[in-house]
Amino acid sequence: SSVLMSLGMMMVPPVTISLPLKILMFVLIDGWNIVIRALVGSFH
């Protein structure tokens, strides 16, 4: 995977890599928050 990453870093500017990663992180964190809220709500 490191070879793919280094190839991608050479081909693509860093912004196009970091932006989707940030969006993905936000989506994952938000998704976990929703799951936790749903679980807590079901327990109460």
Secondary structure, DSSP 8 states (H G I E B T S, - for coil): -HHHHHHHHHHS-HHHHHHHHHHHHHHHHHHHHHHHHHHHHHH-
